[in-house]
């Protein structure tokens, strides 16, 4: 009826150690808990844990480094320069103007033919 209860207290902050793996090995861990232990002198940290009976698990070591996001460079030839775009824009506008003049001219000719009949 009276079963033991294990209450885990949440840890706050970071745990820093001075002497690497030796310091991580000496740091106490409560049964059923896992801790991240950060090395003060190197870019690495250790995960130390113990099972529910208090038996320590092997320490895991990790190295960390800054993640630099690479910006993807556009493929050559997949973009046009401003000058190329403006040249294209002018050619399109010229063609539209030509088409509009032709349309207007055809409509005038058709209107004159229809009035003469």
Secondary structure as UniProt FT lines:
FT   STRAND          15..17
FT   HELIX           20..26
FT   TURN            31..32
FT   STRAND          34..39
FT   STRAND          44..50
FT   TURN            52..53
FT   STRAND          60..63
FT   TURN            76..77
FT   HELIX           82..116
//
